[in-house]
């Protein structure tokens, strides 16, 4: 009995590949419709104006053509281009009526069959503004026991914002996207994205900021003989606080407190706000520019001696 002839696998693979290539050539030479999402390109040659609200990123377009050219179209970055250089307020454009605004190489055997969506867009423009705006950081930091968050600093501390005047002129501060950190016992940095406005068109440079979180070991320090000041007295009274000096207990980061001195703090009594006839004891508030946790005076209440100022006639 004769054995069957061995199968030539190379021949089978070659025949299969040729068949696939032949099939593809036939298919790619046929006419097809193909829907593609292409970028919307806005042109504005008037540097004094800018879009007020963001335009759609993409336009859905139906193309018709040979399969091979439709396949090539994906590699040529077609776009829908609208020129708003002459607009200074508001303009509604019918995209479906202007298929010629779709830009793609003309050597492709492709035509725009229709604009699928959107059919119409209303554009609003506004005067262009560019300002540097301070950053505000709202990220939540929980320190390990015995440590405290002393300061938060952004690098850079300001971001250049470009956008419509109706938005940029109202800005007082920018925020970064909030994050949460837990169990921290040392200083660290983290890269934060700038929080973009959800409605207005705007650009931010840079779009990120390094946030420096200064964490120090919690410490306590007593500063003695801080002079007590009485403010907002007016011209009709002479006021003397008792005691005239006070010791304060300060809590905060150990590096901050190691350099803190008496002159960094003020003990303030607000006379016009806290005193009225018959009142003998008032509170003092401790003020400082240092980033501390708190400062507590040794005396919670102060006696003040109030006398009417004598005039020359008296």
Secondary structure, 3 states (H helix, E strand, C coil): CCCCCCCCHHHHHHHHHHHHHHHHHHHHHCEEEEEEEEEEEEECCCCCEEECECCCCEEEEEEEEEHHHHHHHCCCCCEEEEECCCCCCEEEEECCCCHHHEECCCCCCEEEEEEEECCEEEEEEEEEEEEEEEEECCCEEEECCCEEEEEEEEECCEEEEEEEHHHHCCCCCEEECCCEEEEECCCEEEEEEECCCCCECEEEECCEEEEEEEEEEEEEEEEEEEEEEEECCCCCEEEEEECCEEEEEEEEEHHHHHHCCHHHEEEEEEHHHHCCCCCCEECCEEEECCCCCEEEECCCCEEEEEEECCCCCC
